[in-house]
Each structure stands twice: as C-alpha cells, then as structure tokens.
Amino acid sequence: MRAAEEAALARGITAEALMDQAGERIARALTRFFPRAGKCIVFAGKGHNAGDALVAARWLAEAGWRIETRLTFSEKELSALTSEKLRELRDQECGRGLSAPIDATPGIGAPRPLPHSQTIILDGLLGLGAHPPLREPIRSACREINSLRAEAYVIAIDLPTGLDGDSGAADPDCVRADFTITVGGAKRGLVADSAIDFVGRLEVVLLDELRAGDPGGGEVAIPESLRYLLPRRKYSAYKNQFGRIGIVAGSRGFTGAAVMCSLGALRAGAGLVELFVPEEIYGIVATAAAPEVMVKPVQSYDSLLEEPIDVWALGPGLGKARAGEILALIRDAKQPMVVDADGLNILAENSATLNELQGARLLTPHPGEMQRLFPTAKMSRAEIATKFCAQHTLTLLLKGSRTIVAEAGRPLSYNTTGNPGMATGGMGDVLTGVCAALLGAKLLPHDAARVGAWLCGRAAELAVCNGHASEESLLPGDVLDHLGAAFSDLRECR
C-alpha cells in the first residue's frame, strides 16, 4: 500500500487529491449500509487517516447527516492537510447555517451520551503503518469508542486502531469495528482469523490512481472483481441456457432444507429446477415447494445418474440412510455438483472417494463439517483450505464470518459480505442452491463459489439495512427475498 501511494505521488498525484477521493468513496460506501441520515461522530487523530475521515464526514454532512468531531490532539498538532480538511468541514457546516459541531478540546474525557437516532462512529485515529501497543491519548480514545459501541455502529477507516495491518495482532484496547472500510486494497492483517471480531464487515474502496496488491497471496471478493462474471442476458435468452438443476435433498423431518435449496436455485437464475426427494416425503415437499419447482419422488438414487441434468446440488437435509447410493452419485456423476451438509458427512466417512470424483465438485462445509472432512491440528482457516485443496482436485467454499474459497493453483479468495444474522439454520441450504444456479449459468466452480457467497451475504445485509430485519430476526427467507437486489448491487455499485 505504501508503495502504491509512493508511485501515485511520483506520477504527480497530490496527497490531497488522494485524500479527497478516498473520503468521498468512504462516504459513498457508508451510505450503502446506512441509507438514512443520522448522526456521525468522528474520532480524529492527527494524521492522514483522520483527514480521510473528515472528508468522509463532509460528504455525509452534505447528505443530511449531523456531524460531531472529537479531536484526540490539539489542533496545532494536526498535520497540515488534516487541519485543512477540518477547516473545510467547519466552513461547510457554518455555510449551512449550523453551529459547527466540532469538539476542539484535546484529549478524551468520560463517554458522552449518544442520541436515540441512528448514530455511527468513524474511527479516524490511526492508519496504515501504526502498530500495537497503543499509546495515550489514542488508547483512551479507543476505549471511549468501544464503550459507545453498545449504542452506535463503529466504522474503522482503513483498519481498526490498535490492529496490526500486517499480522492481525490486536492491542487489548483495539477498536472493535462493525465495519472496516479500507482504501486501495485489503491489508493482510484484516483477513487474519484473529482479526475478524475487530474488523467486522470488510469493504474495500478503490481509488482511480491507487491499486494495492492482494493480501497474503490471496484476494478479496468485491464487486469490481466479480461483476464481469455476470453479463446481462441477451434478449433472445431461453431457459435451457441457464441450466437444468437437479437437487438431491430432504429426508423425514428435514423437508425445509430441500425447499430452501430449490428456492435459492430459482432466485439465482436457474433455467429449470428439479427436486428429487425420497418417496416417503414426496407429498410434504410437493405441497411446500414453489410451483416453479418440479418435485420428483426417488426410490433409488442410483437411477439419477441417467437423468438429463446439467448441474447437481446434493446434501441439504438428506440424512445418511442411503449413504452408499449417495456416495456413488457424488463419485460418478459427470456433471458439476455442489456438495453440502449430509453429502459432506457421507464423504467424510469415505474420504478415498475425494480422489475418485468423475466431475467438477464444489464442497461447501461449515467449520464442523470441514473438521470431519479434514481432521487437522490447530491451523488457520487459510492453511486448512490450502492444504485440503492441494490434496484433492475440487473447489472448496469454507463457510464462516470471512468465507474462504480455495482451489489448487488459484489464490485464496476471502468473501467480504454478510452479517452475524446469517448464523442460523438454512442459510447454507440457500447458498447451495445459489451456487448450483451459477454453475448452470456456465460459471466455473471457483467463480460460482465466490459470486454465490458474495450475493448471499449482500442479500442478508440488504435485509437489515432496509429495515426489514434485524440480526436476531434474519431468516433464510429474507436472504431469498433480497437476492434480486444483491444481483443489482453487484452489477451497479461503484
């Protein structure tokens, strides 16, 4: 990142131009998560990280937000450029006929009460190049931000203050952000397992004159790197171009998983969806499934190898009653297949099959399923994904708060979207259907996994951001309802 900045300055781009563009794009990103104006409190240090935050605040003020700035140092200690951005913010507020909501008193005192309306806090204390341990007065400012987090959302600019951008190591008083909006490229420390609860939702904003390398030999999934995978459909499009998706799912007591998986495939653009279920639950599923889904009873899974299917999705709610037949289908089907849930559990008990697969396979385990598939000593998620894919010719989507997509010969990809409300049963069933539909649209498994994870995470965010759900109330149905908006967002957000 430092090298990218130096290269831009060498080309004649000024530091102020970079700061102005960074602040504007940070503000634009913020409004994607907080579409209704409220109050923004800026905790400002003395360097350029504070300047980025102040420019973002000026754009938010223009959009109707009330701005309060809490300075950690005296004004005379601010860098020249940061001091200039503080003056511009004050001038704008005064020009709108408002008393300038600027706290110019150095140091941080006791936490002050927050308004009842929506409030966000911008962490503009320290940026790239700062490393733990924290020192005063920054440490006290971090403590105040964390104490106010119960009543406000915290947004870190570039990285949470107190987090090492290279390693992900955190000071005990590191800011715990709900969102981190990082500029130019993700820093390696931001995707470390240990950093997840400090970073929160990771958003990368790109600058026209600044491009940083990928973190740690990997990459982060952002709209700019994904949208080209979803070209607009031709006007002459017809259903057979978007895949006949065959879903093998459901068992007694787990019919909902089959229905949600089929809905995920439909909402993600599948041309046709056929749902194969055991005969004993056919009546229940046929009644509950969407009318667009063709529900078919199955006597033996062996017969499915002869079905004219383009892509398979297998596992949600399936159970292990017919493990031998299921294993043969996973192994012998020539078509691409998404394998989830009980499909993974069956594979875990027959690991040799992983080296006998006859078609492309996308495996989508959560951490518990991954441990059964690949029992390991303590390793990072990135190490687990890398080593597993080095041993098997397949694609892995390792679910989690920072979902990882891995495939031998490709860099790891870290998903950026989603929220804690997705920690509920059924979300994985929807994801399986979405990924299968994307495979039906001729995406490669690695691309289908990256796009599918991003879309489901963004749909969950939109359900909460639009006020239709909270993190506690979020359901897989909310994700399904907002998948269309997530597709649009992927194509259109800038």
C-alpha positions in Angstrom: 0.0 0.0 0.0 2.8 2.4 0.8 4.5 1.5 -2.5 1.2 2.2 -4.3 0.9 5.6 -2.6 4.5 6.5 -3.4 4.0 5.5 -7.1 1.0 7.7 -7.3 2.8 10.7 -5.8 5.7 10.1 -8.2 3.2 10.4 -11.1 2.2 13.8 -9.9 -0.9 12.9 -7.9 -1.1 15.0 -4.8 -1.8 13.7 -1.3 -4.8 16.0 -1.1 -6.3 14.6 -4.3 -5.9 11.0 -2.9 -7.5 12.1 0.4 -10.4 13.8 -1.2 -11.2 10.8 -3.4 -10.8 8.4 -0.5 -13.1 10.4 1.7 -15.8 10.7 -0.9 -15.7 7.0 -1.7 -15.7 6.1 2.0 -18.8 8.2 2.4 -20.4 6.5 -0.6 -19.7 3.1 0.9 -21.2 4.2 4.2 -24.5 5.2 2.6 -24.8 1.7 1.2 -25.0 0.3 4.7 -26.8 3.3 6.3 -29.2 4.7 3.7 -31.0 7.0 6.2 -29.1 10.0 7.6 -28.4 10.2 11.3 -25.6 11.4 13.4 -21.9 10.7 12.7 -19.2 11.2 15.4 -15.7 11.4 14.0 -12.8 10.4 16.3 -9.9 12.1 14.7 -6.2 11.5 15.3 -3.6 13.9 13.8 -2.5 12.2 10.6 -3.9 11.5 7.2 -6.2 8.7 8.4 -8.1 11.5 10.3 -8.1 13.5 7.1 -9.8 10.7 5.2 -12.4 10.5 8.0 -13.0 14.3 8.0 -13.5 14.4 4.2 -16.0 11.5 4.5 -17.8 13.4 7.2 -18.1 16.5 4.9 -19.8 14.3 2.3 -22.1 12.8 4.9 -23.0 16.3 6.1 -23.9 17.2 2.5 -26.3 14.2 2.6 -28.0 15.5 5.7 -26.0 13.8 8.5 -25.3 15.7 11.7 -21.6 15.7 12.3 -19.6 15.9 15.5 -15.8 15.7 15.6 -13.9 14.7 18.7 -10.2 15.6 18.4 -7.7 13.4 20.2 -4.9 16.0 19.9 -4.8 19.8 20.0 -5.4 21.5 16.6 -1.8 22.7 16.4 -0.6 19.1 16.4 -2.7 18.1 13.4 -0.9 17.5 10.1 -1.3 20.4 7.7 -3.5 18.5 5.3 -5.7 17.1 8.1 -6.0 20.6 9.6 -7.2 21.9 6.2 -9.9 19.2 6.0 -11.1 20.1 9.5 -11.4 23.7 8.4 -13.3 22.7 5.2 -15.8 20.7 7.4 -16.3 23.6 9.7 -16.8 26.0 6.8 -19.4 23.7 5.2 -21.3 23.4 8.5 -21.2 27.2 9.0 -22.3 27.8 5.4 -25.4 25.6 6.0 -26.3 27.9 8.9 -25.4 25.3 11.6 -23.2 25.8 14.6 -20.0 23.9 13.9 -20.3 20.6 15.8 -16.6 20.4 16.4 -15.0 19.5 19.7 -11.6 21.0 19.6 -10.6 20.1 23.1 -7.6 17.8 23.1 -7.9 14.5 25.0 -10.8 12.3 25.6 -12.9 12.5 28.7 -15.8 10.4 30.1 -18.1 8.9 27.4 -20.9 11.3 26.5 -24.4 10.2 25.9 -25.5 9.4 22.3 -28.8 10.5 20.7 -31.5 7.9 20.3 -31.5 8.3 16.5 -29.1 6.2 14.3 -25.5 7.0 15.2 -22.3 5.9 13.6 -18.8 6.4 14.9 -15.8 6.9 12.5 -12.5 5.6 13.8 -10.0 8.0 12.2 -7.4 7.7 14.9 -4.5 5.8 13.3 -4.0 4.4 9.8 -1.5 2.2 7.9 1.9 2.0 9.5 0.8 2.1 13.1 1.4 -0.9 15.2 0.4 -2.1 18.7 0.9 -1.3 21.5 -1.3 1.8 21.7 -0.2 4.9 23.5 -2.0 7.8 25.1 -4.1 9.7 24.2 -5.0 7.2 21.4 -5.6 4.4 23.9 -8.2 6.4 25.8 -9.9 7.3 22.6 -10.2 3.6 21.6 -11.7 2.8 25.0 -14.3 5.5 24.5 -15.2 4.2 21.1 -15.6 0.7 22.4 -17.7 1.9 25.3 -20.1 3.8 22.9 -20.4 0.8 20.6 -23.4 -0.6 22.5 -25.4 2.4 21.2 -23.8 3.0 17.8 -22.2 1.3 14.9 -18.4 1.7 14.7 -16.7 2.2 11.3 -13.0 1.9 11.1 -11.2 3.9 8.3 -8.6 1.7 6.6 -8.1 -0.5 9.7 -9.3 -0.5 13.3 -7.0 1.5 15.5 -4.8 -0.9 17.5 -4.8 -3.7 14.8 -1.5 -4.6 13.1 -2.2 -4.4 9.4 0.4 -7.0 8.6 -0.3 -9.7 11.1 -3.8 -9.1 12.5 -2.4 -8.9 16.1 -4.5 -6.6 18.2 -3.9 -4.4 21.2 -6.1 -5.2 24.2 -7.9 -1.8 23.7 -8.1 -2.2 19.9 -11.2 -0.7 18.4 -13.9 -3.3 17.8 -15.4 -2.2 14.5 -18.7 -3.3 13.0 -17.4 -2.2 9.6 -13.9 -1.6 8.2 -13.7 0.5 5.1 -10.2 0.0 3.8 -8.7 2.1 0.9 -6.9 0.8 -2.2 -6.7 -2.9 -1.2 -7.2 -5.2 1.8 -4.3 -5.4 4.2 -3.1 -8.8 5.2 -4.0 -8.4 8.8 -7.6 -7.6 8.0 -8.3 -11.1 6.8 -6.5 -12.9 9.6 -8.7 -15.3 11.7 -7.8 -13.4 14.9 -8.9 -10.1 13.4 -12.5 -10.9 12.5 -14.1 -9.6 15.6 -12.1 -6.3 15.4 -12.6 -5.8 11.6 -16.3 -6.7 11.2 -17.7 -6.4 7.7 -14.8 -5.6 5.4 -15.4 -3.1 2.5 -12.7 -2.2 0.0 -12.9 1.1 -1.8 -10.7 1.6 -4.8 -9.1 4.8 -5.9 -8.6 5.7 -9.6 -4.9 6.3 -9.1 -4.2 3.7 -6.4 -4.2 -0.1 -6.6 -2.6 -2.2 -3.9 -1.7 -5.8 -4.1 -3.8 -8.7 -2.7 -3.4 -9.7 0.9 -1.0 -12.5 1.7 -1.2 -14.2 -1.8 -5.0 -14.1 -1.7 -7.7 -11.8 -2.9 -10.9 -10.3 -1.5 -14.2 -10.7 -3.4 -15.5 -7.3 -4.3 -18.0 -6.1 -7.0 -15.2 -4.8 -9.2 -13.6 -8.3 -9.4 -16.9 -10.2 -9.7 -19.3 -8.3 -11.8 -17.8 -9.3 -15.1 -18.7 -12.9 -14.3 -22.4 -12.0 -14.6 -23.0 -10.3 -18.0 -26.5 -9.2 -18.8 -28.7 -11.8 -20.5 -29.3 -11.5 -24.2 -32.8 -10.5 -25.2 -33.1 -13.9 -27.1 -32.2 -15.9 -23.9 -34.2 -19.0 -23.1 -34.3 -21.3 -20.1 -32.1 -24.1 -21.4 -29.2 -21.7 -21.5 -29.3 -21.3 -17.7 -29.2 -24.9 -16.6 -31.4 -27.8 -15.6 -30.5 -28.0 -11.9 -31.1 -31.3 -10.1 -31.3 -31.1 -6.3 -31.0 -34.2 -4.2 -32.1 -33.2 -0.7 -34.5 -33.7 2.1 -35.5 -36.5 4.5 -38.1 -37.1 7.2 -38.0 -34.1 9.5 -35.8 -32.1 7.1 -38.0 -31.2 4.3 -37.4 -27.5 4.7 -33.8 -27.8 3.6 -34.8 -29.2 0.3 -37.4 -26.4 -0.3 -34.9 -23.6 0.6 -32.2 -25.1 -1.6 -34.6 -25.2 -4.6 -35.7 -21.6 -3.9 -32.1 -20.5 -3.8 -31.5 -22.0 -7.3 -34.7 -20.4 -8.7 -33.8 -16.9 -7.2 -30.3 -17.1 -8.6 -31.5 -17.6 -12.2 -31.7 -21.4 -12.8 -33.5 -22.2 -16.0 -35.2 -25.3 -14.6 -35.1 -26.8 -11.1 -35.9 -30.5 -10.4 -36.1 -31.6 -6.8 -35.5 -35.3 -6.1 -36.7 -36.4 -2.7 -37.4 -39.8 -1.0 -40.8 -41.2 -1.7 -41.9 -41.0 2.0 -41.7 -37.2 2.0 -42.8 -36.5 -1.6 -46.3 -35.3 -0.6 -45.0 -32.9 2.1 -42.3 -31.4 -0.2 -44.6 -31.2 -3.3 -47.0 -29.2 -1.2 -44.4 -26.9 0.3 -42.2 -26.3 -2.7 -42.6 -23.3 -5.1 -44.8 -24.1 -8.1 -41.9 -23.5 -10.4 -40.0 -26.5 -8.9 -40.6 -30.0 -10.3 -40.7 -32.3 -7.3 -39.9 -35.9 -8.1 -40.1 -39.0 -5.8 -37.0 -41.2 -5.7 -36.9 -45.0 -5.0 -33.2 -45.4 -5.6 -30.6 -42.7 -6.0 -28.7 -45.0 -8.4 -31.2 -44.1 -11.1 -30.3 -40.4 -11.0 -27.1 -40.9 -13.0 -29.3 -41.3 -16.1 -31.2 -38.1 -15.5 -30.6 -35.3 -18.1 -29.3 -32.8 -15.5 -26.8 -30.1 -16.2 -25.8 -29.4 -12.6 -26.3 -31.2 -9.4 -26.8 -29.9 -5.8 -26.7 -32.5 -3.2 -26.9 -32.8 0.6 -29.3 -30.3 2.4 -31.4 -32.3 4.9 -30.5 -35.5 3.1 -29.6 -37.8 6.0 -27.4 -40.8 5.7 -30.0 -43.6 5.4 -28.8 -44.5 1.8 -25.2 -43.5 2.2 -23.9 -46.0 -0.4 -26.2 -44.7 -3.1 -25.4 -41.1 -2.3 -21.7 -41.8 -2.3 -21.9 -43.4 -5.8 -23.8 -40.4 -7.1 -21.2 -38.0 -5.7 -18.4 -40.0 -7.2 -19.8 -41.0 -10.6 -21.9 -38.1 -11.8 -20.2 -36.4 -14.8 -21.9 -33.1 -14.3 -20.7 -30.4 -11.9 -22.0 -30.8 -8.4 -22.4 -28.7 -5.3 -22.0 -31.0 -2.2 -23.2 -29.7 1.2 -24.4 -30.9 4.6 -25.1 -34.7 4.7 -23.3 -35.1 1.4 -20.2 -33.9 3.1 -20.7 -36.1 6.1 -21.0 -39.1 3.9 -17.8 -38.1 2.1 -16.1 -37.6 5.5 -16.7 -41.3 6.3 -15.4 -42.4 2.8 -12.5 -39.9 2.2 -10.9 -42.1 -0.5 -13.9 -41.0 -2.8 -12.5 -37.5 -2.8 -9.8 -38.8 -5.2 -12.2 -40.7 -7.4 -14.6 -37.8 -8.5 -15.7 -38.0 -12.1 -16.9 -34.4 -12.4 -16.2 -30.9 -11.1 -17.2 -30.7 -7.4 -17.8 -27.6 -5.2 -17.8 -28.5 -1.5 -19.4 -26.0 0.9 -18.6 -27.1 4.5 -19.1 -25.1 7.7 -16.2 -25.4 10.2 -17.6 -28.6 11.9 -18.1 -30.4 8.6 -14.6 -29.3 7.5 -13.1 -30.8 10.6 -14.8 -34.1 9.8 -13.6 -33.9 6.2 -10.0 -32.9 7.1 -9.1 -33.6 10.7 -6.1 -31.4 11.5 -4.1 -30.0 14.3 -4.7 -26.3 15.0 -4.2 -24.4 11.8 -5.6 -21.2 10.4 -8.6 -21.4 8.1 -6.4 -20.3 5.2 -3.9 -23.1 5.9 -6.7 -25.7 6.2 -8.2 -24.6 2.9 -4.9 -24.5 1.1 -3.7 -27.9 2.3 -7.0 -29.6 1.6 -7.2 -28.4 -1.9 -3.6 -29.3 -2.5 -4.6 -32.9 -1.9 -7.8 -33.0 -3.9 -8.9 -31.8 -7.3 -12.0 -29.8 -6.3 -13.2 -26.4 -5.2 -13.8 -25.6 -1.5 -16.1 -22.9 -0.1 -15.2 -22.9 3.6 -18.1 -21.0 5.4 -17.5 -18.6 8.2 -17.5 -15.0 9.1 -14.9 -14.5 6.4 -15.8 -17.3 3.9 -12.8 -18.6 2.0 -12.9 -20.0 -1.5 -10.0 -22.2 -2.4 -8.8 -24.3 -5.4 -5.4 -25.6 -6.2 -3.5 -23.2 -8.4 -5.6 -20.2 -7.6 -5.1 -17.6 -4.8 -7.4 -17.9 -1.8 -10.5 -15.6 -2.1 -11.9 -14.0 1.0 -15.6 -13.0 1.0 -16.4 -9.6 2.3 -20.2 -9.6 2.7 -22.6 -10.9 5.3 -23.5 -10.2 9.0 -24.0 -12.2 12.2 -27.7 -12.7 11.5 -26.6 -15.4 9.0 -25.7 -17.7 11.9 -29.0 -19.6 11.7 -30.1 -22.8 10.2 -31.0 -22.8 6.5 -28.6 -20.2 5.2 -26.3 -22.9 3.8 -29.2 -24.5 2.0 -29.9 -21.3 0.2 -26.2 -20.9 -0.7 -26.1 -24.4 -2.1 -29.0 -23.6 -4.5 -27.5 -20.3 -5.5 -24.1 -21.8 -6.3 -25.8 -24.5 -8.4 -27.7 -22.0 -10.4 -24.5 -20.0 -11.1 -22.8 -23.2 -12.3 -25.9 -23.6 -14.5 -25.1 -20.2 -16.0 -21.7 -21.7 -17.0 -19.6 -20.1 -14.3 -16.6 -22.2 -13.2 -16.9 -23.7 -9.7 -14.4 -21.2 -8.3 -16.2 -18.3 -9.7 -19.7 -19.6 -8.8 -18.5 -20.0 -5.2 -17.1 -16.5 -4.9 -20.2 -14.9 -6.5 -22.6 -17.1 -4.6 -21.0 -16.2 -1.2 -21.0 -12.5 -2.0 -24.6 -12.5 -3.2 -26.0 -14.3 -0.2 -24.0 -12.1 2.2 -25.1 -8.9 0.5 -28.7 -10.1 0.4 -28.5 -10.6 4.2 -27.1 -7.1 4.6 -29.8 -5.5 2.5 -32.5 -7.2 4.6 -31.1 -5.5 7.7 -30.1 -2.2 6.1 -33.5 -1.7 4.6 -35.1 -2.2 8.0 -36.9 -5.4 7.1 -35.0 -7.5 9.6 -32.5 -7.3 12.5 -29.5 -9.6 13.0 -31.7 -11.5 15.5 -34.7 -11.9 13.3 -32.9 -12.5 10.0 -34.1 -15.7 8.2 -33.1 -17.6 5.1 -36.3 -16.3 3.5 -35.1 -12.7 4.0 -32.0 -13.6 2.0 -34.1 -15.1 -0.7 -36.3 -12.0 -0.8 -33.3 -9.8 -1.3 -31.2 -11.8 -3.7 -32.6 -9.8 -6.7 -31.4 -6.6 -5.1 -28.0 -8.2 -4.3 -27.6 -9.1 -8.0 -28.4 -5.5 -9.0 -25.9 -4.2 -6.4 -23.2 -6.4 -7.7 -23.6 -5.0 -11.1 -24.2 -1.4 -10.3 -22.4 -0.4 -7.1 -19.5 2.0 -7.6 
